[in-house]
């Protein structure tokens, strides 16, 4: 007797018919919309969020007196959290693209949507607080010559851009979650 394996045939069910009243309720999935988790659009949005957040922190950290203002410390903290979130979500997107897996599970959409909503609100609030302080220093107190107003304004602008880069991710994920 030889120890050669023999092929096995497994019966397969016939696919359901496409025309008929019982199959009329079958939902067809849309193609992945760019910007949704696991797409190249999502990866580019995440990398944009990360880059502008990193520029914001680097510009703010180069000033010596940002620690003296609570709003600037809040901006650095909020953008730091946003950077970590964007980087971790970019890694998830890279993994999904490399293994060619679609991230269509409802749990993943909820996680992305809730995370993007919280992070964008946090970053937006911090950017608004920092913008208020820069306006106070520049326009109301006229002490821009003694402070790093240009750097503060640049860091605040980068935080706003980073926050606005999160919005498409949040809106697309929220739309997809609501349509399920």
C-alpha positions in Angstrom: 0.0 0.0 0.0 1.2 3.4 -0.8 0.8 6.4 1.5 -0.4 8.8 -1.3 -3.3 10.9 -0.4 -6.4 10.6 -2.5 -8.5 13.6 -3.7 -11.8 14.2 -1.9 -14.8 15.7 -3.4 -17.1 17.8 -1.2 -20.6 18.6 -2.4 -21.3 22.3 -2.9 -24.7 23.9 -2.7 -25.9 25.7 -5.8 -25.9 29.5 -5.5 -29.4 31.0 -4.9 -31.2 32.3 -7.9 -30.9 36.0 -8.4 -34.4 36.6 -9.7 -37.4 35.9 -7.5 -39.3 37.5 -4.7 -37.4 35.7 -1.9 -34.1 37.2 -3.1 -35.4 40.8 -3.6 -34.3 41.8 -0.1 -30.6 40.9 -0.5 -28.5 44.0 0.2 -25.6 44.8 -2.1 -22.5 46.3 -0.4 -21.2 49.5 -1.8 -17.6 49.7 -2.8 -15.3 51.2 -0.2 -15.6 54.9 -0.3 -12.2 56.6 -0.1 -11.7 58.0 3.4 -13.4 55.1 5.1 -11.3 52.8 7.3 -8.9 50.5 5.4 -8.7 52.7 2.2 -6.0 54.7 0.7 -8.0 57.9 1.3 -8.3 57.1 5.0 -4.5 56.5 5.2 -3.8 59.8 3.5 -6.2 61.6 5.9 -4.5 60.0 8.9 -1.1 60.9 7.7 -2.2 64.5 7.0 -3.6 64.7 10.6 -0.4 63.3 12.0 1.8 65.6 9.9 0.0 68.9 10.8 -0.3 67.9 14.5 3.4 67.1 14.6 4.2 70.5 13.1 1.9 72.2 15.6 3.6 70.6 18.5 7.1 71.2 17.2 6.4 74.9 16.6 4.9 75.3 20.0 7.6 73.4 21.7 10.3 75.6 20.2 9.0 78.6 22.2 10.3 79.0 25.7 7.3 80.4 27.3 4.4 78.3 26.1 4.3 76.6 29.5 3.2 79.8 31.2 -0.2 79.8 29.4 -2.7 77.1 30.2 -4.4 77.3 26.8 -1.0 76.6 25.0 -0.4 73.6 27.4 -3.9 72.4 26.6 -3.1 72.7 22.9 0.1 70.6 23.2 -1.7 68.0 25.2 -4.7 67.7 22.9 -2.6 67.6 19.8 -0.4 65.0 21.4 -3.4 62.7 21.9 -4.5 63.5 18.4 -1.1 62.5 17.0 -1.1 59.2 18.8 -4.7 58.5 17.6 -3.9 59.4 14.0 -0.7 57.3 14.0 -2.4 54.2 15.5 -5.3 54.5 13.0 -2.8 55.0 10.2 -1.1 51.7 11.2 -4.5 50.0 11.2 -5.1 51.4 7.7 -1.7 50.2 6.5 -2.3 46.7 7.8 -5.8 46.6 6.2 -4.3 47.7 2.9 -1.4 45.2 3.0 -3.6 42.2 3.8 -6.3 43.5 1.5 -8.9 43.3 4.2 -12.0 45.5 4.3 -12.8 47.0 7.7 -16.5 46.9 7.5 -17.4 45.4 10.9 -19.8 47.6 12.9 -17.5 47.5 16.0 -14.6 49.0 14.0 -16.8 51.7 12.5 -18.1 52.6 16.0 -14.5 52.7 17.4 -13.3 54.9 14.5 -16.3 57.2 14.6 -16.3 57.7 18.4 -12.6 58.1 18.5 -12.6 60.6 15.6 -15.5 62.6 17.2 -13.8 62.9 20.6 -10.3 63.7 19.2 -11.7 66.3 16.7 -13.7 68.0 19.5 -10.7 68.0 21.8 -8.4 69.4 19.2 -10.8 72.0 18.0 -11.5 73.2 21.6 -7.7 73.4 22.2 -7.1 75.3 19.0 -9.9 77.8 19.8 -8.5 78.4 23.3 -5.0 79.0 21.9 -6.4 81.2 19.2 -8.2 83.3 21.8 -5.0 83.8 23.7 -3.0 84.7 20.6 -5.7 87.3 19.7 -5.5 88.6 23.3 -1.7 88.9 23.2 -1.6 90.4 19.7 -4.6 92.7 19.4 -5.7 93.6 22.9 -2.5 93.7 24.9 -0.1 94.7 22.1 2.6 92.6 23.6 3.6 90.6 20.5 7.0 92.1 20.5 7.7 90.5 23.9 6.2 87.1 23.0 6.4 84.6 20.2 3.2 85.6 18.5 4.1 84.3 15.1 5.0 80.9 16.5 1.8 80.7 18.6 -0.3 81.6 15.6 1.5 79.1 13.4 1.0 76.3 16.0 -2.6 77.2 16.4 -3.2 77.3 12.6 -1.6 73.8 12.2 -3.8 72.5 15.0 -6.9 73.8 13.1 -5.8 72.2 9.9 -5.1 68.9 11.7 -8.6 69.2 13.3 -10.2 69.8 9.9 -8.4 66.8 8.4 -10.1 64.6 11.0 -13.6 65.8 10.0 -13.8 63.9 6.7 -12.9 60.7 8.5 -15.5 61.3 11.2 -18.2 62.3 8.8 -17.6 59.3 6.4 -17.5 56.9 9.3 -20.6 58.4 10.9 -22.5 58.3 7.6 -21.5 54.6 7.1 -22.5 53.7 10.6 -25.9 55.5 10.3 -26.6 53.8 6.9 -26.1 50.2 8.3 
